[in-house]
Amino acid sequence: MMNFIRHLQKNKIKLFVVLLSVSLLAGCEQEQQKTKYVARVNDSYLTEEELAAMIDTGTTNYTYRNEAIRNWINRELLYQQAAKEGVLEEDDYKNIIDNSAKELAGALLLDQYSQTKTINVEQRDLMRYYDKNHEIFTCTDNSYLLNIIHFNNEDRAIEFRSLLLESDWQKTLNVFHNDSTIISYSSNSLVKEENIYPIELLRVVKRLYPHEISIVIRERPGYYTVAQVLGKYPGGSLLPFSVIKSDVRKRYLVEKRKTLIENYIKELYSDNEIEVKNQN
């Protein structure tokens, strides 16, 4: 009997040591987490990981980062004050939360369902969809299909243009791959006239013939542009399939997924008991 009691006491001591160790480790982890936060409102912490899920932390746009942090702080302040004033216990709040939870669950279900369904897309399907929906693919404003690149160094912009005159766009880009003087560029971009700025660039683009290359445009100090017009499309004209093929594909997939979801909901109607009482 005494041996059993001693054994029980030893086990209690071991259990106490284990629980104490777990408690200390948990406390250390909490303290470690608190030291890694980027913002805090009372006992609520915003960690680097949570911030990374909210924005692209790889960017150096600190204004965007600070705005995200400020929005989080505002949300936490209002939420915590709402909790203090009993808003979370009100029936209206509980009903809204309940309805929102159901809508979110339904949306996730439909998303997961549509992701499991593979939609095979062939060229003839896209062409058929394009032919049946010309009104969708008619441009509403004057538009231009452009290759355009911006440099912060005029000499490099001139070199790029000179090479482009002797070669083609993609090969010239390959030669200038990772060039530190390139600010940005875009290829085969369909741009509305109203979105081409500054006015100096628009004037040049409007004068160019298809596949003609602009001079180096000095938009402002430290900003030099070379543009190539691939196509011009007046407002009201049908955009060529080859120009908007990716857009046609996106719209086609949206329509197909919409049909899938509608059919899935019809199946749910047939598999469940549904009753709507007449209101007299």
Steps between C-alpha positions, in 0.01 A plus 500: 500500500779743593678417177184581306467838678864584431451401136190719480684794658789462253253498209334816636837670523585396143161621377549833678844542339358420155210743544733768628734449204211521254372813671843663488550406135158636407578818687834529318330447165243767580772741604697414187192562284441834672852612418444428129184701451480801269202661671300460821167617635483407868525118507449452126815462289566525127793273408724512195339180376150647526613817324658292224164329446337842462746659257802421285778567751757453226419841364680812621178701491503612863196721447293192413647310797427783742147533365438128563630532856287809564190321369571207733536735797173678413320166473637378833415825679140488379464128570636525853283803575198317361578208731523737800163653419329163460442514125622140466214384724226674304257293292562709187872427517445128558255479208742680268786270608282193450389607150853602403635164618245316285579715195875450549460123542287485186748708302790276609300190410427630150863603453626158609243327279589705191872442559446123488340526157734517205378706207661401173545801275571460131570765239176434316301549823657840552446600138134396520454697824674801344278489189182481709598790724637770271327770707711404802825526306429830328718780637307795637785751463795554268757240604858409412695177520842604627847387591638759738808536720622767743864574592662728754800548270465671161806338346374152580159590358668610177701175488183298552321681216797458265511125562122472469515660154729214388328218689165428665347586837557174685859453381582857599348443844712188537816700429399755767402231749560619859614843382492721810398809300162348404221643713220287352371352176196324355453289189190465281296719733160620385464854638212743472592842364389668822753292694800603292685781672670742513354686204841500324494119487142494372583746223787280381296178520213650299742594219670160477407237241457134603837347597669840480739586784495835676792726565629508858236705683630710789190505718684667788854506640609144573209343306555401135252296298508294181167382357404275214145500364383154393141591421243780510131437574246783474214508749215275387723260307523127570830404661680220313488157664880473491530819707252406773529122503595492870199718586272276293633198688441662841143596414432156353622327819289732716190406299580129521560511876176693544314222317673235713392672819142543378479128420653412838237707683227328295636165622484625859135594445420147389699336781342696787153562641393856427169654598369850445168568667242716331433819686129583510 
